[in-house]
Amino acid sequence: MPVWDLYSKRNKRNTQDTPDIFIYDEIPKKFRTQLIHLIIEGFGEIRQYTDSWGLAYKNIHNVLCQEYGVFTLSKINSTPQIDLFEFIMQVEDVDKILDVIEVVVENLRFYLSLKKYRSDHKIQISFEEIVSDLNTRLLENSLGYQYESNQIVRVDSKFIHQEIMKPALLVLANSEYEGANEEFLLAHEHYRIGEYKECLVDCLKSFESTMKIICVIHGWVFDPEKDTASKLIDICFENKLIPDYLQSQFGTLRTNLQCGIPTVRNKEAGHGQGDEIKTIPAYLASYLLHLTATSILLLTDAEKEIK
């Protein structure tokens, strides 16, 4: 079922003073209910609990119970489906709702790929529509999360996410950038759960991996073990990743790249902290995460132009 753009939604958008502010530490009842509706739509009509429909819910239920070390998700002693839905409505831990979303979507990816399952349960919606509707519901409820690249990622600004973060994730989803993609998603996950030092470390890894992959694609000589970000940037410029006529126009580009991600990472998370425990503020991790995405987009877009 498509998401309807009701009058109340349009009116709220038009009168809202701060439309780009997200919440992260609570999940409203409205979204929980919408999530259940989406799950029901995705898995289709009930036939019987012993068939693939029942197995779908049992799989989700079993994964969550095993990971949490429990036998049931709620106090209701009922079917896996009812237990799951009660859990969604009652659990207070935001991370556990996000866990449910990831496990449910992965199961939907599998079951919706089966023609017989779709036919037996009269399913009309596609997997892509499920993900699109889910992300729309998250945005409508001002929840600062989106489902991208097979996992939940945190969103700090709708504009930044749509114009920078999402395009970077799409580029890195390409198989040739697999290593850089894994490191960037790890940085995002560290950021979402507040592990900001680890976020900074993985940002630099992803940035360096992107440049190494570009070097491999074009046969540019580099030392995969020794060359750091600064050296890799030099190699990319020397091999005209950025054309000469643009290098003169963007005279500070090399400096910005060299003094951006590597410097922040080295100063804040790259070395021992001595006898003083360093606390990385969230705003610095957010800045570096978005700077990494912007830099990756710049490099990969430039790489497309020289093929």
URDAUR-V439154 format. One record per pair of residues at least 24 apart in sequence whose ideal C-beta (glycine too) atoms are under 10 Angstrom apart, sorted by the first residue. I is the first residue (numbers start at 1). J is the second residue. Records with the same first field share a line. If there is no record, write none. Layout:
I: J ; J
//
This chain:
1: 37 ; 38 ; 41 ; 124 ; 125 ; 129 ; 133
2: 125 ; 129 ; 132 ; 133 ; 136
3: 34 ; 38 ; 129 ; 132 ; 133 ; 134 ; 135 ; 136 ; 137 ; 140
5: 136 ; 140
9: 140
12: 140
13: 140
16: 142
18: 142
19: 142 ; 158
20: 142 ; 155 ; 156 ; 157 ; 158 ; 159 ; 160 ; 161
21: 142 ; 144 ; 156 ; 157 ; 158
22: 138 ; 139 ; 141 ; 142 ; 143 ; 144 ; 145 ; 154 ; 155 ; 156 ; 157 ; 158 ; 161
23: 94 ; 141 ; 142 ; 143 ; 144 ; 145
24: 94 ; 142 ; 143 ; 144 ; 145 ; 154 ; 155 ; 156 ; 192
25: 94 ; 144
26: 92 ; 94 ; 97 ; 143
27: 88 ; 89 ; 91 ; 92 ; 93 ; 94 ; 96 ; 97 ; 98 ; 138 ; 141 ; 143 ; 145
28: 141 ; 142 ; 143
29: 89 ; 141
30: 137 ; 140 ; 141
31: 88 ; 97 ; 134 ; 137 ; 138 ; 140 ; 141 ; 142 ; 143
32: 85 ; 87 ; 88 ; 89 ; 90 ; 91 ; 97 ; 100 ; 141
33: 85 ; 88 ; 89 ; 137
34: 133 ; 134 ; 136 ; 137 ; 138 ; 140 ; 141
35: 85 ; 88 ; 89 ; 97 ; 100 ; 101 ; 104 ; 134 ; 137 ; 138 ; 141
36: 81 ; 84 ; 85 ; 86 ; 88 ; 89
37: 133 ; 137
38: 101 ; 104 ; 105 ; 108 ; 125 ; 129 ; 130 ; 131 ; 133 ; 134 ; 137
39: 81 ; 84 ; 85 ; 88 ; 100 ; 101 ; 104 ; 105 ; 107 ; 108 ; 130 ; 134
40: 81 ; 85
41: 108 ; 123 ; 124 ; 125 ; 129 ; 130 ; 133
42: 104 ; 105 ; 107 ; 108 ; 109 ; 111 ; 112 ; 121 ; 123 ; 125 ; 126 ; 127 ; 129 ; 130 ; 133 ; 134
43: 81 ; 104 ; 107 ; 108 ; 111 ; 112 ; 117 ; 121 ; 123
44: 111 ; 112 ; 117 ; 118 ; 119 ; 120 ; 121 ; 122 ; 123 ; 124 ; 125
45: 120 ; 121 ; 122 ; 123
46: 81 ; 121
47: 120 ; 121 ; 122
49: 79 ; 80 ; 81
51: 117 ; 120 ; 121
52: 111 ; 114 ; 116 ; 117 ; 120 ; 121
53: 81 ; 111 ; 117 ; 120 ; 121
54: 79 ; 80 ; 81
55: 80 ; 107 ; 111 ; 117
56: 80 ; 81 ; 104 ; 107 ; 108 ; 110 ; 111 ; 117 ; 121
57: 81 ; 82 ; 83 ; 84 ; 85 ; 104 ; 107
58: 84
59: 103 ; 106 ; 107 ; 110 ; 111
60: 84 ; 100 ; 103 ; 104 ; 106 ; 107 ; 108
61: 87 ; 103
62: 103
63: 99 ; 100 ; 102 ; 103 ; 104 ; 106 ; 107
64: 96 ; 99 ; 100 ; 103 ; 104
67: 96 ; 99 ; 103
68: 93 ; 96 ; 99
73: 100
94: 143 ; 145
95: 152 ; 192 ; 193
97: 143 ; 145 ; 152
98: 143 ; 145 ; 147 ; 151 ; 152 ; 154 ; 192 ; 193
99: 152
101: 134 ; 138 ; 145 ; 147 ; 151 ; 152
102: 147 ; 150 ; 151 ; 152
104: 130 ; 134
105: 130 ; 131 ; 134 ; 147 ; 150 ; 151 ; 152
106: 150 ; 151
108: 134
109: 150
135: 166
144: 192
145: 192
148: 173 ; 185 ; 188
149: 173 ; 181 ; 182 ; 184 ; 185 ; 188
150: 185
151: 185 ; 188 ; 189 ; 192
152: 188 ; 189 ; 192
153: 184 ; 185 ; 188 ; 189 ; 191 ; 192 ; 289
154: 188 ; 189 ; 191 ; 192 ; 193 ; 286 ; 289
155: 192
156: 191 ; 282 ; 283 ; 286 ; 287 ; 289 ; 290
157: 286 ; 290
160: 286 ; 289 ; 290 ; 293 ; 294
161: 290 ; 293
163: 293 ; 294 ; 297
164: 289 ; 290 ; 291 ; 292 ; 293 ; 294 ; 296 ; 297
165: 289 ; 290 ; 292 ; 293 ; 294 ; 297
166: 293
167: 293 ; 294 ; 296 ; 297 ; 300 ; 301
168: 206 ; 210 ; 289 ; 290 ; 292 ; 293 ; 294 ; 295 ; 296 ; 297 ; 298 ; 300
169: 293 ; 296
170: 297
171: 210 ; 293 ; 296 ; 297 ; 299 ; 300 ; 301 ; 303 ; 304
172: 206 ; 209 ; 210 ; 213 ; 293 ; 296 ; 297 ; 300
174: 213 ; 300
176: 213 ; 214 ; 216 ; 217
177: 206 ; 209 ; 210 ; 213 ; 214 ; 217 ; 296 ; 300
178: 209 ; 213
179: 205 ; 206 ; 208 ; 209 ; 210 ; 212 ; 213
180: 205 ; 206 ; 207 ; 208 ; 209 ; 210 ; 211 ; 212 ; 213 ; 214 ; 292 ; 296 ; 299 ; 300
181: 206 ; 209 ; 210 ; 296
182: 206 ; 209
183: 207 ; 208 ; 209 ; 210 ; 292
184: 209 ; 210 ; 289 ; 292 ; 293 ; 296
187: 285 ; 288 ; 289 ; 292 ; 293
188: 289 ; 292 ; 293
190: 285 ; 289
191: 282 ; 285 ; 286 ; 288 ; 289
194: 280 ; 282 ; 285
195: 280 ; 285
196: 268 ; 269 ; 278 ; 279 ; 280 ; 281 ; 282 ; 283 ; 284 ; 285 ; 286 ; 288 ; 289
197: 265 ; 268 ; 269 ; 270 ; 273 ; 278 ; 279 ; 280 ; 285
198: 269 ; 280 ; 285
199: 265 ; 269 ; 280 ; 282 ; 284 ; 285 ; 286 ; 288 ; 289 ; 292
200: 261 ; 264 ; 265 ; 266 ; 267 ; 268 ; 269 ; 270 ; 280 ; 284 ; 285 ; 288 ; 289 ; 292
201: 265 ; 268 ; 269 ; 270
202: 265 ; 269 ; 289 ; 292
203: 261 ; 262 ; 264 ; 265 ; 269 ; 285 ; 288 ; 289 ; 290 ; 291 ; 292 ; 293 ; 295 ; 296
204: 228 ; 229 ; 261 ; 262 ; 263 ; 264 ; 265 ; 266 ; 269 ; 270 ; 288 ; 292
205: 229 ; 265 ; 292
206: 261 ; 289 ; 292 ; 293 ; 295 ; 296
207: 232 ; 233 ; 257 ; 260 ; 261 ; 262 ; 265 ; 288 ; 291 ; 292 ; 293 ; 295 ; 296 ; 299
208: 232 ; 233 ; 261 ; 262
209: 296
210: 236 ; 292 ; 295 ; 296 ; 297 ; 298 ; 299 ; 300 ; 303
211: 235 ; 236 ; 241 ; 257 ; 295 ; 296 ; 299 ; 303
213: 299 ; 300 ; 303
214: 239 ; 241 ; 299 ; 300 ; 302 ; 303 ; 306
215: 239 ; 241
217: 303 ; 306 ; 307
218: 303 ; 306 ; 307
228: 262 ; 266
229: 257 ; 258 ; 260 ; 261 ; 262 ; 263 ; 265 ; 266 ; 295
230: 254 ; 257 ; 258 ; 259 ; 262 ; 263
231: 258
232: 257 ; 258 ; 262 ; 299
233: 257 ; 258 ; 262 ; 295 ; 299
234: 258
236: 299 ; 302 ; 303
239: 306
240: 302 ; 306
241: 298 ; 299 ; 302 ; 303 ; 305 ; 306
242: 298 ; 299 ; 302 ; 305 ; 306
243: 302 ; 305 ; 306
246: 302 ; 305
250: 298
253: 298
256: 291 ; 295 ; 298
257: 291 ; 295 ; 298 ; 299
260: 287 ; 288 ; 291 ; 292 ; 294 ; 295
261: 288 ; 289 ; 291 ; 292 ; 294 ; 295 ; 296
264: 288 ; 291 ; 292
265: 292
//
